Amino acid sequence: EIRSGFEGRDLVKFLDALKTTRNRGSDDDDLVTLFWECDFAHLGYGYVEAGMDGQDAPGADLLRGGARTGEIKARPDQESDAGVYGAGASPFARIADFDPSLYFLEEAEIAYLQNAIREDFSGDLRPSVIAALLDTFEAEDDADVREEICGNLESLLITLLSTLQFQSVTYLLQEAAAAALAGAETLLPAHRARLNDLVRHMSDPQVLDQLLATLEEARAIPAHDDLAALLARLDGRALAPLVAHLVRTQNAELRPLLNAAASRLAVTSTAELILLIDSADEMVALEAARRAGELRLVPAVAAIIRLLESSNVEVRRSAAAALADVGSPGSMQALERCLDDDDRTIRICAVLGLSRRSYGASLPRIERALRGPMLRDGSAPERTAFLEAYASLGGDTAVPFLESVLAPKGFLSRKEDPTTRASAAAALGKLRSPLALDALRRAAADKDVVVRTAVTRALRGAG
């Protein structure tokens, strides 16, 4: 089909193509290929397979010499566009037709495309899938569609947890909670409950136990911020498995994350924390008691006191420390009873706690212990702790007894060993009252070098 304008450049290219095919007499450049190279603007053509039915294709006689011979020269304005080609190349393929600016990209453009492809293939498609599901959930009012999407989200949550994709899990829980609130008027109660259950499902002890066990065995913890964000969404039911794994974990990366999550839940879920103090797992009970003490939870005192009945020394020691931290009148009364415990470390912990809380009601019991066999049979740390607590709680009323230990008067008075007397001198020095300083000065010339040194040090510290 020849259209208007063919008589210009297209006619020259058309005739050159015919001439080239006729002169070469080979299949190197068949006519269809040459026409394609010419890129005609005003000529349309089709291809018909020749010889299929024993007949020649239309115009085949032209290729056999049926046309008149002659030469058609190109117009002068087209000669500069002919270009330079190698031997046997097509004479009508022009350099201008292959302008690099039309068919090739700049280096900056190539780099941009490479980066875009790299980002697209390396990006995480999971948030996009979650967003698409929830968008469909909000857009569709059909109950069956929403029911199916809820099932898909539940399955997706399990898959993400099993592959430790915590960022995607956090995103799913966040968006599910938002969808439950956004569709408050149109959502069926069952669908709203299923969306909210996605969040509660994470705090289920069985689910969380499996997740924490997987993390414990993992060679490397995934992004800490992602895991911390996920743990921050847990509710009070998660406190028990968190504490249980915290006290036994050997993973140095996991421990601070569990500790932070447990600390947060201990503040917001005090009822669950108090229940853990009665746990059959002693390590969990000890950790719960310690955290209750740090938070000074008065309601936890009764549960902590029950730990004092344990036969395990470590349990009783932790309970005593927790009672000292709470510092309530009830905890101090229970702690006072620990002064008679069979374990020395518990007695020391108790007397130090009573002194720190300035619980003066325990003074008679401390004095009774000092007047007993402690000064003779007790260890040096215990004697020191009791003497200093007695001075701190008794004030000037404790000076006569402390001076009797430091420098007993009378020919028949029994002298304590030098270390005990030195401890009494240190207790008087910490009291720093004029009455205590006078007692120290009277003992400054003691014959025992250990006692004399302790007195000098106490006077220097008091001054």
Salt bridges, closest charged atoms under 4 A:
GLU1 OE1 - ARG3 NH1 3.77
ASP10 OD1 - LYS13 NZ 3.76
ASP29 OD2 - ARG24 NH1 1.99
ASP56 OD2 - ARG64 NH2 3.18
ASP77 OD1 - ARG75 NE 3.62
ASP81 OD2 - ARG9 NH2 3.42
ASP81 OD2 - ARG94 NE 2.54
ASP97 OD1 - ARG94 NH2 2.59
ASP124 OD1 - ARG126 NH1 2.83
ASP141 OD1 - ARG146 NH2 3.55
GLU147 OE1 - HIS191 NE2 3.04
GLU147 OE2 - ARG194 NH1 2.43
GLU154 OE1 - ARG194 NH2 2.81
ASP197 OD1 - ARG200 NH2 2.40
ASP209 OD1 - HIS245 NE2 3.05
ASP235 OD1 - ARG237 NE 3.47
GLU253 OE1 - HIS224 NE2 3.24
ASP278 OD2 - ARG306 NH2 2.80
ASP281 OD2 - ARG248 NH2 2.76
GLU287 OE2 - ARG290 NH2 2.55
GLU287 OE2 - ARG291 NE 2.91
GLU294 OE2 - ARG290 NH1 2.44
GLU314 OE1 - ARG317 NH1 2.65
ASP325 OD1 - ARG356 NH2 3.44
ASP340 OD2 - ARG365 NH2 2.68
ASP341 OD2 - ARG316 NE 3.06
ASP343 OD2 - ARG317 NH2 3.57
GLU367 OE2 - ARG371 NE 2.93
ASP377 OD1 - ARG376 NE 3.68
GLU382 OE2 - ARG347 NE 2.64
GLU388 OE1 - LYS430 NZ 3.07
GLU403 OE2 - ARG442 NE 2.89
GLU416 OE2 - ARG414 NH2 2.67
ASP417 OD1 - ARG383 NH2 3.80
ASP438 OD1 - ARG441 NH1 3.03
ASP446 OD2 - ARG421 NH2 2.25
